[in-house]
Amino acid sequence: MATFNDLSLSRRQLLGYSAAAAAGVLVANAAPQSAGAAVGSVLPAGAGTAFGISDFAAPGTSVAPKFRWWWPNGQVEVDEIVREVDQVADAGFGGLEIADVHHSVASGDLDVDGFPWGGERWCEAVEAALAQAKRRDIRLDITLGPSWPAAVPTITPQHEAALTELVHGVVELAPGQSHRGAVPAPAIGAEHGVTETLLLSVQAFEIVTKPTKGNIVLKRASGVDLTDAVVDGAVDWTAPAGSASWVLFAFWRRGSGQLAEGGAHTNPTSYVVDHFSSAGAQAVIDFWESEIISARMSKLLAEAGGAFFEDSLEIETEATIWTRRLPEEFSARHGYELIPFLPVVVELKEKYLYDFDDIVTTRVRDDFNQVLSDLYSEHHLVPFRDWAHSHGLEYRVQAYGLEQDSIDQAGIVDIPETESLGAKNVDDYRVLASGRDIAGHTILSCESAAYFGKSYSATITEVLTTHGEMFAGGVNQSVLHGFPYASAPGAGWPGFAAFSPYYNDSVGYSEAWGPRMPVWAHMPDVAAYLARTQWVLRAGRPRYDLVFLRQKGWAQTGIGAPWATASGIPVGWTHGFLTGSSLEREGAVLAGGRLAPEGGAYKAVIVDIDRFRGNEATLTVATAERLLGFADAGLPIVLFGDWSKPAAVGFRSAEQNARVAEVVAALRNSPSVALAPANADIPIALASLGVAPDVDHETSNLKHIRRVDGGVDYYYLVNAKHNPAKDKLVPIDHDVVLTAEHADSVPYELDAWSGEVRPLVAYRRDGARVTVRVRLQPAQSTVIVLAPRDWAGRQAPSEQVVETDAVSVRAAKKGVELVTDAPGRFSVRFADGRTATATVKALPAPIELTSWTLSVEDWQPGSSPTETAKPVVEVPLSGLAPWSAIPGLADTSGIGRYTTRVKLGSEWKTSGAGIRLELGRVVDTFRVRVNGKLVEDRDLTESTVDISEFAHPGNNTIEVEVASTLINRLRVVNPKVYGVVKRADYGLLGPVVIRPYGVAEVR
């Protein structure tokens, strides 16, 4: 007899739910008639009405995934706009984000005089889109400006609302050498449209060292302010005699002249606004209120609008980012003047050039960047958030791109957003998720599935793998990248794609989703899966084990957590990230032994050294004192790294540094605090403090998120990793220990592909710890819920199996039944000590299906760039092979339908066998029909389906429909761009086998 470790809870219960066992699957009748129809559909009468059942099966458009919707400015047709809203809604998606993005269109091809962003046609199209979205019950988000960053055509670089930069000029002087004449000119020329430059300061410093590599070191005490000596733009100054050379600086402020990305969008040109002043935000608001938001649009925004959106903060300058009131704001916030420190904060092409000799220069730079971060929060994020609310909208933002406190800013906006393209590991998602959580918000959005060089070739498997890691990182709203408007000037077949061709005719970013793609036929299934998963990931509040306290809240850095990222996650630990500002949040309280019970519910804090710059052990005085208060209240705290010489964050006084050292010394002596000098010491320190993870399993690529709602635990589990192409994912098959909120909770499995909720009978309990067996293929996910026995609308089975020699056990009409791969007599042992047996009769032999008729819709350019011809090619196959290896199909993209007939003997019925259809390898997506009926219950990450209800003794017709990407056809249609891409292997590759499985009720 096998031990409990041999029990197998497969992703789909081994796909063994036969018709006879349907009664054991709660709300099986709630599964929609088609996966696409599930989103927003209504359960039939008599379906379960308890919490979670109907909402999970048909969660509605509010949790469905969205698309970025790329427009070529206002050069669109209103009828087509309405049609595209319908296309997205029909596919089961919940929204669109309007953005003017058109990198693929050649400069000058767009009519920015007649059809600009924000112009009459653009506004008409937006109103039509909103009106249709209201009819279809989906939501439209709108980007605040044309492309990104936010820009308007009502300012020039000289305007007070325009973005500015600090640029420096420098002259090096030998000892005793004089400079007589114009102050040093800016080292970088101004951008187009910049006509004014203001001299801020002229200074001179002695050079201490000038290495061949690295920064020049200046003697800070030698600084001479020559600003008042400047006359008519000239200065007369002689370097002191001696042995040292000097540098003479001039610092200039001017407009940056930055344009919205991927122009042109308007005429006059739209310049990027100052993101660090209220004038910049007001210029955008004024333009919208005066030029865009009519009375009708205002009404439609309130009815069908979702959010105003801003992309990542990509402030681009080869000089130094600046804002007009920066010197005054700096001194007010940090207590010392900025101007004398300009040499060590200026940058040239994103590199610092100078250091001071007697201080840790990076601390001044940290202060500088913190001021910019604070100004961005106060004068950009807050005004836009409040203005969005005035129109009944939310504010969704990618608040990262600079050295800024993105964790804090994720809590300021309504919906923070991250992106999968820039994420370097799962922690890049968790950073923003933590900021969302501590602020008490619910949604973390993600610009998802953008892959460089993958236009028209990204597979659904890749997309689902990306989503798996996103979801494990805390994301619960996917905005797919993206859905392009049908056409644009110069676009060839299959239509306009915002990022492809990219600059220099290269293959661009991600997919151009929509009806132009063969896999679009199967996207409703993907949409329904994502919607159900996102519903789960918005339930209740998240709960983690650990939080890493950082000095900086930077995002998209790839800098993970010490020990936890590489070693903790693979065995079940979860963690988040906070900064000192996070501890000032209202929710950062200690209750029930956890920090921020409604905002992460962390068991312990690990205080990290500054892993971003200098590896210094620094804290603010306020943060150090807050931590000491938590330690005194009993919160476990681990000091990671060397905390023997702590200091204050930033360039601070001796008194502040001494206070931090004093408080850290008290922390080190607290019984609630343990030290972990190195990575390997962290789990030892946690154990010494009595901290253990809520989830435990053997080392694997399993990742999870736990959310708790009303005493019910939702565990999202996925087999995913950041770069599976480089380091292949392998199937997972092992026990997982889950912690329940209540010790009497029982496990259920939620199937996000079908909407079914299944009670589990094979599990083990140790108080509040419940152990289940989890099997997941690469990119595959499941949801395990721990809830009361009556949670799913009816009483869950009372049986609990802890041991069996069968492959698996499951709930049946009465009691439990065994599922096996072979005949014989099998037994189970229940938790109460009882044993029972069941006999599985002889099973038929498996049948491999090798002969097929393949009928392929060969998608090709039609009579216009947006039309597709689909001639059908039929090929008899005596064996399966990729289309690329079949004569006449090598360059084919489209939809292929494989048909075969198989005769099953009477033993397939008399044996009581269930029937699985194993498809083997399939590229890209698939659907299965047996005897003309669609097999709806399938998972696109697992190519095995249960056909027990569809197949019968005698002749059976099996059809497998496979949809591809477009890359094989585009390689020959547009070889200049796509010819460099390797030909893809599409199709049903097999081997395809009909295989029986045994089912027997335990008596």
Order of alpha helices (4+ residues) and beta strands (2+ residues): alpha-beta-alpha-beta-alpha-beta-beta-beta-beta-beta-beta-beta-beta-beta-alpha-alpha-beta-beta-alpha-alpha-beta-alpha-alpha-beta-alpha-beta-alpha-beta-alpha-beta-alpha-beta-beta-beta-beta-beta-beta-beta-alpha-beta-beta-alpha-beta-alpha-beta-beta-beta-beta-beta-beta-beta-beta-beta-beta-beta-beta-beta-beta-beta-beta-beta-beta-beta-beta-alpha-beta-beta-beta-beta-beta-beta-alpha-alpha-beta-beta
